[in-house]
Amino acid sequence: MAAVLAGGEGTILSHRSAGQLWGIVARSGAWPEVTRPRRFRPRPGLLAHRGQIRGDEKTIVEGIPVTGLSRTVLDLAGRSSQSQVEHMLNEAQILGLTDAISIPALLDRYPRRPGTALVRQVFRRNATARGVTRKELEQRFRLLLATTDLPEPLRNAHIAVRGRFFEVDCLWRAQRLVVELDGRAVHGTDLAFERDREKDRLLIAGGWRVTRITWLQLRDEGQAVVADLRAMLEAA
């Protein structure tokens, strides 16, 4: 609030400081950042940006005028990596944060702004993962294994643990290794999340090793997935 007051009329908290206030960026000792519509005389301990913030791109959090969640993410994306943008969006989802204007709408409003292309890429990547079916996941994994000399697993196999039967996606019984193919369409609900963690816990307690592989990992890190599976099978 001191930084906002020091900036004068029309000043709002922005960039990293806004991200910290929203809880999507880790706290740091960096100078507080603000944005205001007019020029600002530089002063020690305060980083000021000049720019216009539309009404639906700002709000008040804990009594402090601040850029909205979507505008904050877009401002920071211009100087962030893909993993940092993904982290911010993930934290926002975990915290259940909402905004007056959506990020896709803001991307359409500022198509050439620094960071727009990166945020659009992250959204496109996540949307692709959300739409993948279980059948597509299984087929992708089968095609990946076909390019290797790894032994074929049992598919949609059953394991008995503590008097309960669990179906697993892929099973190397001799090596006691289970691979679950995680798709958001099937495993993204609250109930599925709880059941999956219970199953993992019981299988591990029963002496099985369980690893989960996602669509994006299969698509973007196929060779790393193969190397890790090979290490797990050989270790057994």
N, C-alpha and C positions, 0 to 999 in steps of 0.2 A: 504494500500500500504506500509505503514511503516513496518508492520508485515512481509510482503512478502520480502521486501528488507533486513530486519534484518536476515531472514533465509538464505540468500545467493542464489547462483545459483540453479535453479531447484525447488525453493520453490513456492508453490501456496496456496492461501487461501482455507480453507476446513472446513468441519463439520459445527458447529453452525455459524461461521462467514460467511461461504459460503451461508448458508441458509438465513442469514440476508441480504447478498448482493443480493441474488435472490429475496428476498421479501416474502419467504414462512415461515420464522421464525421471531418471534417478536424480536425487538431490546432489548439488555440487556447490563449490565455493565461487563459481563464476559470477561476474557482475550481473545484476538483474537487467532484463531486457524489456523495453517498452516500445510501442509504436504510437506516433502522433501525426496529425495531418500537416503540421507546419515544421519548418526547420527547427533544429534544436541545438543550442550551443553546447558543445561537448563539455562534460564535467567528469571528474574522477569518480569511479565507482558505479557508473551508470552507462549502459549501452543503449542508444536510442536509434530507432529506425523511423524513416519518414514514409508515410503511406496512408491511404484511405481504407478504412474498414467499414464495410456495409453493415447495416443494422442487424441482418440475420447472421452475420459472421462474428458477432461479439455477444457477451453475456456477462453475468456477475457470478463469481464463485467465492464463497466465504466473504462476501462484502467487497470483493476486489474486482473492478472492471478488467476483463480479460478476453482475449480472442477465443471464439468458440472452439470446440473440440476439432471440428473438421478443418477450420482455418489454421489452427495450431499445427496439426499434422502436416498440412500442405506447406506451411512456412518452414517447418523443420526438415521436410523431405528434400528441400533444395540443397541441404548440406549434410545429408545423411546417406548411409548405405542401405541396400535393400533389406538386410537383416535388421537394421535399426528401425526402419519403417514397419517391418513385420512385427517387431517387438512392441512398438507403440500401439499398433492396431490390436494386437493380442491383449495388451494391458487394458485397453479401452473396453474390449469385449468382456474380459474377466470382471472389470469393475462395473459393468452394465451401464456405461456412459452413453448418453444420447445427445443430439444436437438439433437446433432448429433447421439446419440445412445439412443434407447428407454429403458425404465425401464425393460420390459420383457426380452430384449436382454441382459441386464446387469445381470439380475437374472440367466440367463442360463450361463453366463460367470463365475459367482461366486456362484455356487449352495450351498456351505457350509459356506459362509461368514455370520458373525453375522448380523441379520436383514433381510437376504434373505427370510427366512421362513415367517416372519411377513409381509413383503411387498407382497409376493406371495399370502398370505391369504387375504390381503386387496383387491388385484386385482381380485382374484377369487370371493370374496364377491360382488364386484361392478359389475363384469361381469354377475353374476347371476341375479342381480337386473335389469340390462339393458335388459336382454332377456325375461323378464316376460310380458305376454300379458294381455290385459284388462280382458279377460275371466278368466285367471288364478287368477288374483287379486280378482275378484268378487267371485270366487269359494272358495278361501282361507278365505275371510271375512265371507262368508256364513257358512262355516264349523266352524269357530271360534264362531260365534253367536249361532250356534246350541248347543254348549256346555254350554250355559248360560241360565238364565231365563229372559234375556232382551227381550223386545217386538220386534217383527219383523218390520223392516222398509219397506217402499215402495221403490222399486228398479227402477232405471232409470225413476224417477218421474220428473214432470215439475212444475216449480214455475214461477208465473208472478210477475215481479217487474218493475215498471215504464213503463208499456206497452210492456215489452220484456219478452220472455219466455226462461227460462234456464232449461236444463236437468241436473239433479244431480244424482249421483250414488246411494245414499241411503238417505232416508228422513223419519224423525219422525215428521210428520206434527203438531201434537198436541203440541209437545215440541219445535217446530220451530228449530229443529236441522238437519243440513245437514252434511253428511260425503262424502267426495270426495276421491276416491281410486287413489292415485298418482302412475302411472307407467311411467318409462322413455320412453318406446316405444311409448306411446300415448301423454304424457305431456312434453316430453323432448325437443321439438323444440322451437325456439324463438317465433314463432307465438302462439303456445299453451301456453307458459309461460305468454305472455301478456294477452291473452284471459282469462286464469284462474284467474289472479290477478284482472282483471276488473270484472269478475263474482263474485269473493269473495267480492270485495268492494261494489258492488251494492246489493248483498244479505245481507251483514251485515248492510248496511245503511237502508235496508228494514225491519230490525228487526229479521233476521235469524242469527243463530249461525252456523259458518262453521268451520269444522276441516278436515284436510287432513291426510290420513294414507297411508304409503308406504308398499311395499312388505317386506322390511327388518324389519319394525316394526311389521308387522303381524307374520313374521317368528320367530323373536328373542325376541319380547316383547309383546307377545299375551296377557298375563295376565294383564300387565300394560295398554294395550289398552282397555281391557274390563273394568278395574277399572275406567279409565278415562271416558269412555262412560257412565258407570253407574252413575258417579258423575254428568255428564252433564245432563242426563235424569232426575235424581232426583232433581237437582237444578231447572229444569223447572217446 
